[in-house]
């Protein structure tokens, strides 16, 4: 029976954790499991905005001189995570 997985990667793309997540995801797919989404280097948009952290799109929308979100990260909503996780059979964090 196929299960639906969601992965959370909380480490840099060059780290052992990211490599382990990649190998795990590959193994899941080879076994015929479903991988709904991989959350990697995502920061909560609401928390970021409260702290003055903006990406280039938001900086442009707000007519700011520049963005300050660290390279490799993206802003994401908690709703996206909750919705995807609620529909998963398993949530695995690296």
N, C-alpha and C positions, 0 to 999 in steps of 0.2 A: 504494500500500500504506500503510495507516494505521500510524502509530507511536505508542507509548505514552510520554508525557512526564511528568516530575515536575519541579516548579519549586520553587526555594528563594529566598525573598526575605529578604535580610538588612538591609533598610533600613526607615526609618519609613514608615508608610502615606502620608504627605504628600510623600514624596521622589520624585525623578525615577526612581529605581530601581524603586519600587513601581508607578509609572505605566507604565514600560516593561514590567514583568512583566505588568501587566493587558492592555496592548495586544498583547503576545506571546501570552498565553493566549487572547485573543479571536480572533486570527488563526489560531491552531492549531485552535480549534473550528470556525471558518468553513471551514477546509480539510479538515474531517472527521477530524482527528487526535484521539487520546485523551489527555485530561489526567487522570491518576490522582489526583494530590494536589498541593496547594500548601502548602508549609511556610513560614509567615510568622510572625515574632516568636515563635518557639518556643525555649525554653531547656531544656536537658537536665535532667530531673527529678533524676537521681542527683547530678549536679554541683551543682545548686541546693541540694539538701538538705544536702550536705557543707558548703556555705557559709552555711547558715542561711536560705536564701531559700525562702519558702513562699507558695502562693496561698491564696485565701480558703477553699477546700474543705479543704486540708490543715491550715490553721490551726484550722479548726473541728474536724476529726478529732482533732487533737493537743491540743485545748482551749487554744490559744494566744490571747492577747488580740487580736492583729491579724495581717494578712498583710503581706508586704513586697515582693511581686513587682510590678515596674513595670507601670503601666497599659498595656494593649494586648498584653502578653506572655501566653503560656500555657506551662504545664509539659508536656513531652512526652518520651516515651522514645526512646532510641536505637534500640531494636528496631523501633519504628514506622517510623522513617526507613529503616533497613536493609532491612526487608522490602519496603517500597514501592519503594525504589530498585533492589533486586535484580530486580524484575519490570518495570522501565522499560527502554525502548530508549534513551532520552536523559534526562539529568539536566542542567537548565539553572539556573544561579545568577545572581541579580540583586543 
